[in-house]
C-alpha cells in the first residue's frame, strides 16, 4: 500500500500522507499546506480513486495508469 501511495502525484500524495500517516484532520491539513479545506477534501477523494486504480493494476487489473494513459510493462512496452 505504501508503494501505491508513493506512485501518486505529489498534490494527492501530500493529503493522503498527512491524513492517514500523520492522522491530521482535513482542517489541519488545510492549515499545514495552506490550501482551502474544500480543496483538501477533493484531493483526498481523487487520491482514493487513483489509489484504487494503482492497486488494481498491481493485482493484474487492466485499467489505465494514474495519468490516464495506457501504462507500460517492465520492458517499457506500451500496452
Residue, then its C-alpha position, 0 to 999 in steps of 0.5 A: x500500500x505504501x508503494x501505491x501511495x508513493x506512485x501518486x502525484x505529489x498534490x494527492x500524495x501530500x493529503x493522503x500522507x498527512x491524513x492517514x500517516x500523520x492522522x491530521x484532520x482535513x482542517x489541519x491539513x488545510x492549515x499545514x499546506x495552506x490550501x482551502x479545506x474544500x480543496x483538501x477534501x477533493x484531493x483526498x477523494x481523487x487520491x482514493x480513486x487513483x489509489x484504487x486504480x494503482x492497486x488494481x493494476x498491481x493485482x493484474x487489473x487492466x485499467x489505465x495508469x494514474x495519468x490516464x494513459x495506457x501504462x507500460x510493462x517492465x520492458x517499457x512496452x506500451x500496452 
